[in-house]
Amino acid sequence: MAYNAHGRRLLVISGEQEGLADLRDILKQDGHEVLAAETESRALGLMRTRRVDAFLLDLGETSDGLQICRSLRAQPGYFMAPLLGITNSSQSDDWQAAFQAGCDDVLRKPIESVILRARLLNLLEKADYASELERVRANLARYVSPRLRQLLQTARAGEGLPAPKEQDVCILFSDIRGFTSLSRTIPAETLFNTVSRHLGFQVESVYAHGGYVDKFGGDGIMAVFDGEDMVHNACACALDIMDTNYELQTNSAELTIPLGIGIHTGPVVAGNIGSGEHLDYTVIGNTVNLAARLCGYARPMDVVVSDAVYRALGKRQDIRCVEPQQAEIRGLTGKVTLYRLEGPSRAVVS
């Protein structure tokens, strides 16, 4: 990556007119635009109307310079901006105070032009690196679930991610009924935008109910819920998704998107799958497989849950498991008991 640390907008803050002029002359050699302020209020006023790339602050002989430094750091968007302090002092305590106040580097007067330009160039390049890393981090955050980010951030250096472990979770699968037929009847761009919008509100609902999205399945999601209220949270999420989908289709010209949802709870193994080049942190096991099968069994606008979910919910008044039936599920031996989920509002449509 090539960096251009020249031609930036710099703000020089000094109460000495002669010092301001000298710094201006030095900095303009590299094509920088130099703004000047003699006071803190003037500096803050300039920052409100002009974006500043770096600061050069004359710390002076009193504590005023340190206060200005703290004030600059407190301004929104400037916490990481390069800040170079300039001082007459040679006392290590004064320099330490400057660093603690927010200076990235400190130079002692009289200023040598070559040293100032080199130090400033170094600070600007570091700021560029930090800005680029933040941009990449923000972009990656949109592709990595909050749960995985949390695992990565809490993992100790050299230890990697936690080893696979067994735990009880509740799994929710969603899927668009008749997606293949739907894709043949409408333009690809319209289909893509519609599906993306629907997946978007499903993701928002999952996070609002304390779960996380493990993966997208093209036209649906796989969501994982854990913790004490995981079954209730997953069921409430499913009903919320159905309600939102129903509202979209009845209150707008939105395409009809008939969803099916399946929910099951039980033990899974959570851990890394893949190789050193590409890993996926996910959950696997029969619980996941059955939840996926229940989603495939669900009719349009139905939420189908297992007997394990029914027993975990108990006699709750806000969510009900109705219409028990014995069904044969592909991949399973014998019949299993399934229920249709209903809530206090218009939760599902037959």
C-alpha positions in Angstrom: 0.0 0.0 0.0 1.4 3.4 -1.0 1.1 6.3 1.4 1.0 10.0 0.7 1.8 11.9 3.8 2.3 15.1 2.0 -0.3 17.8 1.2 -2.2 17.4 4.4 -4.2 20.0 6.4 -2.3 20.7 9.6 -3.4 22.9 12.6 -0.6 24.7 14.4 -1.5 26.0 17.8 0.9 28.6 19.4 0.6 31.8 21.3 3.8 33.1 19.7 3.4 34.8 16.4 7.1 34.2 15.5 6.8 30.5 16.3 3.7 30.2 14.2 5.4 31.8 11.2 8.5 29.6 11.5 6.4 26.4 11.7 4.3 27.5 8.7 7.4 27.9 6.6 8.8 24.5 7.5 5.5 22.6 7.0 4.7 24.3 3.6 7.9 22.7 2.2 6.0 19.4 1.9 2.9 21.0 0.4 0.8 21.0 3.6 -2.0 23.4 4.1 -1.3 25.1 7.4 -4.0 26.5 9.7 -3.0 28.6 12.6 -4.6 29.3 16.0 -3.3 31.3 19.0 -5.9 30.0 21.4 -7.9 26.9 22.3 -11.2 28.4 21.3 -9.8 29.5 17.9 -8.4 26.0 17.3 -11.8 24.3 18.2 -13.6 26.7 15.9 -11.4 25.8 13.0 -11.9 22.1 13.7 -15.7 22.5 13.5 -15.5 23.9 9.9 -12.3 22.2 8.5 -11.2 18.6 8.8 -7.7 18.5 10.3 -5.2 15.7 9.6 -2.7 16.5 12.3 -1.9 19.0 15.1 1.3 20.8 16.2 0.9 22.2 19.6 3.2 24.6 21.4 2.9 23.3 25.0 4.3 26.6 26.4 5.5 27.2 29.9 2.3 26.5 31.8 -0.3 23.7 32.1 -2.5 25.4 29.5 -0.8 23.5 26.7 -1.6 20.2 28.4 -5.2 21.2 28.8 -5.4 22.1 25.1 -3.9 18.8 24.2 -6.6 17.0 26.3 -9.3 19.1 24.7 -8.1 18.3 21.2 -8.1 14.6 22.0 -11.7 14.8 23.3 -13.1 16.1 20.1 -15.2 13.5 18.2 -13.2 11.9 15.4 -9.8 13.1 16.6 -8.8 10.6 19.2 -6.3 9.0 16.8 -5.2 12.1 14.9 -1.4 12.7 15.1 -0.5 15.3 17.7 3.0 16.6 18.0 3.9 18.6 21.1 6.6 21.3 21.1 8.3 22.4 24.3 11.2 24.4 25.8 11.5 21.9 28.6 14.2 19.2 28.9 12.6 17.7 32.0 11.5 14.1 31.7 8.5 14.7 34.0 7.3 17.4 31.6 7.6 15.1 28.6 5.8 12.3 30.5 3.0 14.7 31.3 2.7 15.6 27.6 2.5 12.0 26.5 -0.1 11.3 29.2 -2.2 14.3 28.0 -2.3 12.8 24.5 0.8 13.8 22.5 2.1 11.2 20.1 5.6 12.7 20.1 7.4 15.7 21.6 10.1 18.0 20.1 12.3 20.4 22.0 12.9 23.9 20.8 14.7 25.2 18.8 13.0 23.2 16.1 15.2 21.5 13.5 13.4 21.5 10.1 14.6 18.1 9.1 13.7 16.5 12.4 10.2 18.1 12.5 9.4 17.0 9.0 10.7 13.4 9.6 8.8 13.0 12.8 5.6 14.4 11.3 5.9 12.1 8.3 6.2 9.1 10.6 3.1 10.1 12.6 1.1 10.7 9.4 2.1 7.3 8.0 1.2 5.6 11.3 -2.2 7.3 11.2 -2.7 6.1 7.7 -2.0 2.5 8.7 -4.4 2.8 11.7 -7.1 4.3 9.5 -6.7 1.5 6.9 -6.8 -1.2 9.5 -10.0 0.4 11.0 -11.6 0.4 7.5 -10.7 -3.2 7.0 -11.9 -4.1 10.5 -15.3 -2.3 9.9 -15.8 -4.1 6.6 -14.9 -7.5 8.0 -17.3 -6.9 10.9 -20.1 -7.0 8.4 -19.2 -10.5 7.4 -18.3 -11.9 10.8 -20.9 -12.6 13.4 -20.7 -10.7 16.7 -20.2 -14.0 18.5 -17.2 -14.9 16.5 -15.7 -11.5 16.9 -16.1 -11.8 20.6 -14.3 -15.2 20.6 -11.5 -13.7 18.5 -11.1 -10.7 20.8 -11.1 -12.7 24.0 -8.7 -15.4 22.8 -5.2 -15.0 24.3 -2.2 -14.5 22.0 -0.8 -17.9 20.9 -3.8 -19.9 22.2 -6.1 -19.6 19.2 -9.8 -20.2 19.5 -11.4 -22.4 22.2 -11.3 -26.2 21.7 -14.6 -27.8 20.4 -17.1 -28.4 23.2 -20.5 -29.9 23.7 -23.3 -27.6 24.8 -27.1 -27.3 24.7 -28.5 -24.7 22.2 -31.6 -24.0 20.3 -31.4 -23.9 16.5 -33.6 -21.9 14.2 -33.7 -22.5 10.4 -35.6 -20.3 8.0 -36.2 -20.9 4.3 -38.3 -19.4 1.5 -40.8 -21.9 0.2 -40.7 -22.4 -3.6 -37.6 -20.3 -4.0 -36.5 -22.1 -7.1 -39.9 -21.5 -8.9 -39.9 -17.9 -7.6 -36.4 -17.3 -9.1 -37.7 -18.3 -12.5 -40.5 -15.8 -12.6 -38.9 -12.5 -11.6 -35.7 -10.6 -12.6 -32.6 -11.6 -10.9 -31.9 -8.2 -9.5 -35.4 -7.8 -8.1 -35.1 -11.3 -6.5 -31.7 -10.5 -5.0 -32.8 -7.2 -3.5 -36.0 -8.7 -2.1 -34.2 -11.7 -0.5 -31.5 -9.5 0.9 -34.0 -7.2 2.5 -35.9 -10.1 4.0 -32.7 -11.7 5.3 -31.7 -8.4 6.8 -34.8 -8.1 9.0 -34.4 -11.8 10.0 -30.8 -11.1 11.2 -32.0 -8.0 13.1 -34.6 -10.1 14.8 -32.2 -12.8 15.8 -29.8 -10.4 17.4 -32.7 -8.6 19.1 -33.7 -11.8 20.7 -30.3 -12.7 22.0 -29.2 -15.2 19.3 -26.6 -15.1 16.6 -26.5 -16.0 12.9 -24.3 -19.0 12.3 -24.6 -18.8 8.5 -26.8 -17.8 5.5 -28.2 -20.6 3.4 -28.9 -18.7 0.2 -32.5 -17.9 0.8 -32.6 -18.5 4.6 -30.6 -18.4 7.8 -29.3 -20.7 10.5 -29.5 -19.0 13.9 -28.2 -20.3 17.3 -29.6 -19.4 20.7 -28.0 -20.3 24.0 -28.4 -19.4 27.6 -31.2 -19.9 30.1 -34.1 -18.6 28.0 -32.8 -19.9 24.6 -35.9 -21.8 23.6 -38.3 -19.0 24.4 -36.0 -16.5 22.7 -35.8 -18.6 19.5 -39.6 -19.1 19.4 -40.2 -15.4 20.0 -37.7 -14.6 17.2 -39.5 -16.9 14.8 -42.9 -15.3 15.5 -41.4 -11.8 15.2 -39.9 -12.8 11.8 -43.3 -14.1 10.6 -45.1 -10.9 11.8 -42.6 -8.7 10.0 -42.8 -10.7 6.8 -46.6 -10.6 6.9 -46.6 -6.8 7.5 -44.2 -6.2 4.6 -46.4 -8.1 2.2 -49.8 -6.6 3.3 -48.7 -3.0 3.7 -46.6 -2.6 0.5 -46.0 -3.8 -3.0 -43.4 -6.2 -1.6 -43.1 -9.6 -3.4 -44.9 -12.5 -1.6 -42.1 -14.3 0.2 -43.6 -17.4 1.9 -41.3 -18.4 4.7 -41.0 -21.7 6.6 -39.2 -22.0 9.9 -38.0 -25.0 11.9 -36.8 -25.0 15.6 -35.2 -27.7 17.7 -33.2 -27.7 20.9 -30.6 -30.2 22.1 -26.9 -30.8 22.4 -24.4 -29.7 19.7 -20.6 -29.6 19.3 -19.3 -26.0 18.8 -15.9 -25.4 17.4 -13.7 -24.7 14.3 -14.2 -26.6 11.1 -11.9 -26.3 8.2 -8.2 -25.9 7.6 -5.5 -23.4 8.5 -6.3 -21.4 5.4 -10.0 -21.1 6.0 -11.9 -21.8 9.2 -15.6 -21.6 10.2 -16.7 -21.5 13.8 -20.0 -23.4 13.8 -22.2 -25.9 15.6 -22.8 -29.4 14.3 -24.7 -32.5 15.4 -28.1 -34.2 15.2 -29.8 -31.2 16.8 -28.7 -29.1 13.8 -29.8 -31.7 11.3 -33.3 -32.1 12.9 -33.9 -28.4 13.0 -33.0 -28.2 9.3 -35.4 -31.1 8.6 -38.2 -29.4 10.5 -37.7 -26.2 8.4 -38.0 -28.3 5.2 -41.2 -29.9 6.6 -42.9 -26.5 7.4 -45.6 -25.2 5.2 -45.5 -21.6 3.9 -45.8 -19.2 6.8 -45.6 -22.0 9.4 -43.2 -22.3 12.3 -42.7 -26.0 13.1 -41.1 -27.0 16.4 -40.0 -30.3 17.9 -41.3 -32.1 21.0 -38.1 -31.0 22.8 -39.1 -27.4 22.2 -42.6 -28.0 23.3 -41.4 -29.5 26.6 -38.9 -26.7 27.2 -41.5 -24.0 26.7 -43.8 -25.5 29.3 -47.2 -23.8 29.9 -46.3 -20.3 28.7 -49.2 -18.0 27.8 -47.4 -15.9 25.3 -46.3 -18.7 23.0 -48.2 -21.9 22.3 -47.4 -25.1 20.6 -50.6 -26.3 18.8 -51.8 -29.0 16.4 -49.5 -31.9 17.6 -48.9 -34.4 14.9 -46.9 -37.5 14.2 -44.7 -37.1 11.1 -42.0 -39.0 9.2 -38.9 -36.8 8.8 -36.4 -37.7 6.1 -33.3 -39.1 7.6 -35.0 -40.2 10.9 -36.3 -43.7 11.8 -39.9 -43.8 12.9 -42.3 -40.9 13.4 -41.6 -37.8 15.6 -44.0 -35.5 17.3 -44.2 -32.0 15.8 -46.1 -28.8 16.7 -47.1 -25.6 15.1 -46.1 -22.4 16.9 -48.5 -19.6 17.6 -48.1 -16.4 19.5 -50.4 -13.7 20.9 -50.5 -11.8 17.6 -51.0 -12.9 14.0 -48.0 -15.2 14.2 -48.6 -17.6 11.4 -50.9 -18.0 8.3 -52.0 -21.4 7.0 
